[in-house]
Amino acid sequence: MAYTGLLHEDRRQIHARVVRAIETVYRDRLGEQTEQLAHHALRAGLTEKAVFYLWQAGLRASAQFALRDARACPRT
């Protein structure tokens, strides 16, 4: 696999470019890409962005579980 043959710094640069590309292409819908942005920012060593996107991904996941739980509750 080509990725495993890359130097660590080259991998980081690729992940940083992916973050920039996602932020550009999906700039109006970043909320849909939080998990991918978090992953690539973390791998790129972009600490502040990684923390921000991980937080956003957590909020999104929490909201999805809350909605699922609310739907499962019996109505009185």
MIVOTI-238101 format. One record per residue (C-alpha): residue number from 1; x, y, z. Coordinates in pm, 1 decimal, always signed. Layout:
BEGIN
[NUM; [X; Y; Z]]
...
//
This chain:
BEGIN
[1; [+0.0; +0.0; +0.0]]
[2; [+144.3; +336.3; -102.0]]
[3; [+33.2; +518.8; +216.2]]
[4; [+234.3; +293.7; +447.3]]
[5; [+547.3; +362.8; +243.6]]
[6; [+528.3; +737.7; +305.0]]
[7; [+735.9; +917.3; +563.5]]
[8; [+548.5; +1039.6; +869.2]]
[9; [+584.9; +1405.9; +768.6]]
[10; [+451.6; +1333.0; +420.4]]
[11; [+147.1; +1163.7; +573.7]]
[12; [+86.0; +1465.6; +795.5]]
[13; [+100.8; +1697.0; +495.9]]
[14; [-145.2; +1482.7; +301.9]]
[15; [-390.8; +1486.3; +593.1]]
[16; [-352.1; +1864.5; +625.2]]
[17; [-429.9; +1904.0; +254.8]]
[18; [-737.2; +1684.6; +294.8]]
[19; [-859.7; +1908.0; +580.3]]
[20; [-814.8; +2218.4; +364.9]]
[21; [-988.3; +2051.7; +70.5]]
[22; [-1289.3; +1943.8; +278.0]]
[23; [-1312.7; +2288.1; +437.3]]
[24; [-1312.3; +2443.4; +89.7]]
[25; [-1545.0; +2206.0; -91.9]]
[26; [-1794.7; +2169.9; +193.6]]
[27; [-1759.6; +2518.8; +344.2]]
[28; [-2137.7; +2562.9; +352.0]]
[29; [-2195.8; +2216.9; +503.6]]
[30; [-1902.1; +2150.4; +736.1]]
[31; [-2136.5; +2001.2; +996.6]]
[32; [-2184.0; +1702.5; +768.4]]
[33; [-1808.6; +1640.7; +757.4]]
[34; [-1707.7; +1677.1; +1123.1]]
[35; [-1596.5; +1317.0; +1169.8]]
[36; [-1377.9; +1322.8; +858.9]]
[37; [-1237.6; +1664.2; +947.2]]
[38; [-1158.1; +1548.1; +1300.8]]
[39; [-982.5; +1236.5; +1173.3]]
[40; [-766.8; +1418.7; +920.5]]
[41; [-691.3; +1714.7; +1149.0]]
[42; [-577.0; +1473.7; +1420.9]]
[43; [-355.3; +1282.8; +1177.3]]
[44; [-216.7; +1611.0; +1041.9]]
[45; [-119.5; +1731.2; +1387.8]]
[46; [-354.1; +2030.3; +1359.0]]
[47; [-432.2; +2025.1; +1729.4]]
[48; [-668.8; +2321.6; +1754.3]]
[49; [-869.4; +2213.6; +1451.4]]
[50; [-873.3; +1853.1; +1571.5]]
[51; [-1010.5; +1954.4; +1911.8]]
[52; [-1272.8; +2176.8; +1750.3]]
[53; [-1389.0; +1912.4; +1502.8]]
[54; [-1378.9; +1633.1; +1762.7]]
[55; [-1597.6; +1849.2; +1988.2]]
[56; [-1838.6; +1916.3; +1702.1]]
[57; [-1850.5; +1545.7; +1613.7]]
[58; [-1925.8; +1463.4; +1977.2]]
[59; [-2209.6; +1716.1; +1988.4]]
[60; [-2349.8; +1576.1; +1666.4]]
[61; [-2332.3; +1217.8; +1796.3]]
[62; [-2491.1; +1321.2; +2125.4]]
[63; [-2778.6; +1489.7; +1944.5]]
[64; [-2835.2; +1181.0; +1729.1]]
[65; [-2847.4; +951.8; +2034.0]]
[66; [-3077.5; +1191.1; +2218.1]]
[67; [-3315.8; +1192.2; +1923.5]]
[68; [-3309.2; +812.0; +1903.2]]
[69; [-3374.3; +782.5; +2276.8]]
[70; [-3656.0; +1034.7; +2260.4]]
[71; [-3822.7; +840.6; +1980.1]]
[72; [-3796.0; +518.9; +2181.2]]
[73; [-3966.7; +666.9; +2488.6]]
[74; [-4332.7; +568.0; +2527.7]]
[75; [-4572.6; +857.1; +2512.8]]
[76; [-4796.8; +915.5; +2809.7]]
//
